[in-house]
Amino acid sequence: MSNNRHVVPNPNGGWDVEAPGAQRASSHHDTQADAERRAKDIVGNLGGGEVVVHDRRGQIRDSDTVAPGNDPSPPKDARH
């Protein structure tokens, strides 16, 4: 599955963070700014990717590349 996320308007109000091809939104927010912050957090924690922000009409208005995040609980290598 892609690490990319889209910030899209929800038909019932607010903004959703969606993974491409997903059946449901990853999260829902009252403001586009909150949704964009959450999308960047998700993408960073998944190892980086793109956050694509849409306007109220659904048109792409911005795209940001997100570097890998700093996982506070990285997996430990059991082979040591």
C-alpha positions in Angstrom: 0.0 0.0 0.0 1.1 3.5 -0.8 2.4 5.8 1.9 0.7 8.8 0.2 -2.3 10.6 1.6 -4.8 13.0 0.1 -6.6 15.8 2.1 -10.0 16.0 0.5 -13.3 17.8 1.4 -15.9 15.7 3.1 -19.4 16.0 1.5 -20.9 16.4 5.0 -18.4 19.1 6.0 -14.9 19.2 7.2 -11.9 17.5 5.7 -10.7 13.9 5.4 -7.3 12.3 5.1 -7.5 9.4 2.6 -5.1 6.8 1.3 -5.3 6.2 -2.4 -7.8 3.4 -3.1 -9.0 3.1 0.5 -12.7 2.5 1.3 -12.7 4.8 4.3 -10.9 8.0 5.4 -7.9 7.6 7.7 -9.1 10.5 9.7 -11.6 13.4 9.7 -11.0 17.0 10.8 -12.9 20.2 11.1 -10.3 22.3 9.2 -8.1 21.7 6.2 -5.0 22.7 8.2 -5.7 20.1 10.9 -6.2 17.4 8.2 -3.0 18.4 6.4 -1.0 18.2 9.7 -2.4 14.8 10.4 -1.7 13.6 6.9 1.9 14.7 7.2 2.2 12.9 10.5 0.8 9.7 9.0 3.1 9.8 6.0 6.2 10.6 8.0 5.5 7.7 10.4 5.1 5.4 7.4 8.5 6.3 6.1 7.8 9.3 3.9 5.8 10.0 0.8 3.4 12.6 -0.7 0.6 14.6 0.9 -1.7 15.9 -1.8 -4.1 18.7 -0.7 -7.3 19.3 -2.6 -9.5 22.4 -2.6 -13.3 22.5 -1.9 -14.0 21.6 -5.5 -11.8 18.6 -5.3 -9.0 20.0 -7.5 -5.4 19.5 -6.4 -4.1 22.8 -5.0 -0.8 21.6 -3.4 1.5 18.7 -2.9 4.2 18.2 -0.3 6.9 15.5 -0.1 7.3 14.3 3.5 10.6 12.8 4.7 10.5 9.8 7.0 9.4 10.6 10.5 11.1 9.8 13.8 9.3 6.9 15.2 9.4 7.1 19.1 9.2 3.3 19.3 11.2 1.9 16.4 11.3 -1.8 15.9 14.1 -3.6 17.7 16.2 -6.1 15.8 15.8 -9.4 17.6 19.0 -10.9 16.0 21.4 -9.1 18.4 
